[in-house]
Amino acid sequence: MARLTLLALLLSLAGTLPEAQEAQEVRQSPLHKAVPVGGSVNITCSTSGPLKGVFLGLSWPKNMDVIYYEEGENSTVDQQFQGRISFSGPQHNLTITMSLLQLADSGLYTCRAIVNHTVLGPGTLVMVTEKPCQETQEAHRHQEPGLMFLILPSALAVGFFLLGLSLGLLYALRSQVKKLCASGEKSQPCVVYEDMSYCGRNASPYQ
């Protein structure tokens, strides 16, 4: 009889273990997130079991506790993240926001629920990346009109100077041609004409 009672007790304990494990499970989202420098990420730690407090820790590339949150108590935030952490939601479904992220903040962040022992979440891999090249190109495009306003007056001044220089050269060349035409070079064709007409009169004595 005692053996049957002991067997029934063991079976009942075995049946409750999965429920206890399920109650103490920690769910975490998102599982991975890429964030540009200066951006932010929201990490949610959820559990349906009895809960004393929640840690969010960095487990890679180094081990450190980022925050500890417990309802009714002052939250603890590591000095590296001071002024960059905020919380929202109840303790059993806590969302932790990390802002103004830098390249050094990249890593694997893991939720740890404190019940009668510590239960770990699956982790969130946060990758902080440089700003996309497209944004840099757009910034350059926005700067181009300003540069054009600076360059345009100089380009116009140079253009007008070259135009004036060309017109001056053409005027000087035209004046030189006029001088050459007025300097006796003109008389030569006139003399030729007179000689031809004179020769023509001598060549027709019979007319």
KAQUI-V700644 format. One record per residue. SS is DSSP state (a for helix, b for strand, c for the rest). PHI is phi as a letter, one per 20 degrees, with the letter a starting at -180 (999 if undefined). D_LAST is the distance of its C-alpha to the last C-alpha in Angstrom with 2 decimals. Layout:
# KAQUI-V700644
((SS	PHI	D_LAST) (SS	PHI	D_LAST))
This chain:
# KAQUI-V700644
((c	999	173.26) (a	f	171.98) (a	f	169.53) (a	f	168.17) (a	f	167.74) (a	f	165.87) (a	f	163.62) (a	f	162.78) (a	f	161.97) (a	f	159.63) (a	f	157.88) (a	f	157.39) (a	f	155.92) (a	f	153.54) (a	f	152.42) (a	e	151.61) (a	f	149.63) (a	g	146.40) (a	f	146.55) (a	f	147.05) (a	f	144.20) (a	f	141.92) (a	f	142.97) (c	e	142.06) (c	f	138.69) (c	d	135.72) (b	d	132.43) (b	c	129.26) (b	b	125.67) (c	f	122.89) (c	e	123.41) (b	b	120.09) (b	b	117.36) (b	d	114.04) (b	c	113.25) (b	f	110.29) (c	g	111.03) (c	n	112.24) (c	e	113.36) (c	c	116.86) (b	b	119.19) (b	d	122.18) (b	d	125.10) (b	d	127.91) (b	d	131.42) (b	c	133.70) (c	b	137.35) (c	d	139.91) (c	e	143.03) (c	f	145.00) (c	b	142.88) (c	e	143.66) (b	a	140.18) (b	c	136.79) (b	d	135.10) (b	c	131.43) (b	c	131.02) (b	e	128.26) (b	d	129.48) (b	b	126.35) (c	e	124.85) (c	c	127.80) (c	e	131.01) (b	a	131.37) (b	e	132.57) (b	e	129.81) (b	b	132.01) (b	c	135.51) (b	c	136.00) (c	b	139.35) (c	g	139.84) (c	n	141.56) (c	c	140.81) (c	f	138.03) (c	f	135.46) (b	d	134.85) (b	c	131.25) (c	f	130.25) (a	g	128.52) (a	f	125.36) (a	d	124.96) (c	g	126.17) (c	m	124.15) (c	c	122.46) (b	c	125.26) (b	c	126.23) (b	c	128.71) (b	b	128.88) (c	n	131.33) (c	f	135.06) (c	f	136.58) (c	f	137.05) (b	b	133.34) (b	e	131.78) (b	d	128.03) (b	d	126.99) (b	d	123.47) (b	d	121.98) (c	d	118.89) (c	l	116.21) (c	f	116.55) (c	d	115.30) (a	g	114.66) (a	f	118.10) (a	e	119.75) (c	f	118.93) (b	r	122.07) (b	d	124.78) (b	d	126.71) (b	c	130.11) (b	f	132.37) (b	c	136.07) (b	e	138.59) (b	d	141.92) (c	d	144.84) (c	f	148.06) (c	b	145.74) (b	e	141.99) (b	d	139.77) (b	e	136.22) (c	e	133.14) (c	f	130.51) (c	n	128.08) (b	c	124.56) (b	e	121.82) (b	d	119.43) (b	d	116.12) (b	e	114.16) (b	d	110.50) (c	f	107.43) (c	f	105.12) (c	g	102.68) (a	f	99.19) (a	f	97.74) (a	f	99.20) (a	f	97.63) (a	f	94.22) (a	f	94.64) (a	f	95.50) (a	f	92.29) (a	f	90.34) (a	f	91.89) (a	e	90.89) (a	g	87.22) (a	g	86.17) (a	f	87.65) (a	f	85.75) (a	f	82.51) (a	f	83.04) (a	f	83.41) (a	e	80.42) (a	g	77.95) (a	f	77.35) (a	f	76.67) (a	f	74.28) (a	f	72.37) (a	f	72.17) (a	f	70.78) (a	f	68.27) (a	f	66.99) (a	f	66.79) (a	f	64.68) (a	f	62.41) (a	f	61.94) (a	f	61.26) (a	f	58.57) (a	f	56.86) (a	f	57.01) (a	f	55.39) (a	f	52.58) (a	f	51.99) (a	f	52.00) (a	f	49.54) (a	f	47.17) (a	f	47.38) (a	f	46.66) (a	f	43.52) (a	f	42.32) (a	f	42.97) (a	f	41.03) (a	f	37.99) (a	e	38.18) (a	e	38.69) (a	o	35.18) (a	f	34.75) (a	f	32.38) (a	f	29.95) (a	g	29.13) (a	f	27.11) (a	f	25.36) (a	f	24.48) (a	g	23.17) (a	f	20.93) (a	f	19.59) (a	f	19.09) (a	f	17.22) (a	f	14.84) (a	f	14.47) (a	f	13.98) (a	f	11.28) (a	f	9.23) (a	f	10.23) (c	f	9.53) (c	c	5.68) (c	f	5.60) (c	e	3.80) (c	f	0.00))
